[in-house]
């Protein structure tokens, strides 16, 4: 019996983005769409049949249908074309899926560790929000297995890149820092929003920068902007940093 197998099913060929939802509206939509189209081009995934307006309307409809006031949405484009390796030829097809969820649960005493799994800056997937996300998940699960909530990943040069699922910022004195894109970190949409609104230096730095930091902050559409309470056993005091006030506040339940 012949079974159709797609590149997405066999190899995870697809791209996605996770958007924050505030007051029933997707946050910084234009940044997400720009990254989706850029990532699609880099992986040769043809999403030309989906224009920005139609996808934005579909997203708004699902947010309304699911009654999500504050939460998350994930948009995924999957290459559903036949695999060239297993089932060459056939129709080129790209699928779209949109799902929503409530906010992620974030512990008050957020603990951050160091991951043993390195980011390879020479990988063709570096900097792309690909559906082939297993390395991120393995690194995340490894940190969780040791009792931490997240873990810092370094590249092959020993430079700070990000955590498994979020971008990282840190403060020292009056200055704010974040890894530059040269390190292999993902160009996160929340990261970009922070850079547009606060003075911040993009750097290539090693672990010493975090061990000597006054404050460490993680950013993503899924978690928002949070402050790390403990890094590798070192307690970090609350900094009351302006980065923590950048995002819209969730409306209290009626």
FENNORQUI-V483670 format. One record per helix or strand. SS is the DSSP state (hx for helix, st for strand). FROM is the first residue (numbers start at 0). TO is the last residue. If there is no record, write none. Layout:
SS FROM TO
SS FROM TO
//
This chain:
st 5 5
hx 6 10
st 13 21
st 24 25
hx 28 41
hx 51 64
st 70 78
st 81 81
st 93 101
st 110 113
st 118 118
st 129 129
hx 133 144
st 149 154
st 159 162
st 166 171
st 174 178
hx 180 182
hx 188 196
st 200 202
hx 207 210
st 214 219
st 223 226
st 229 230
st 233 234
hx 241 244
//
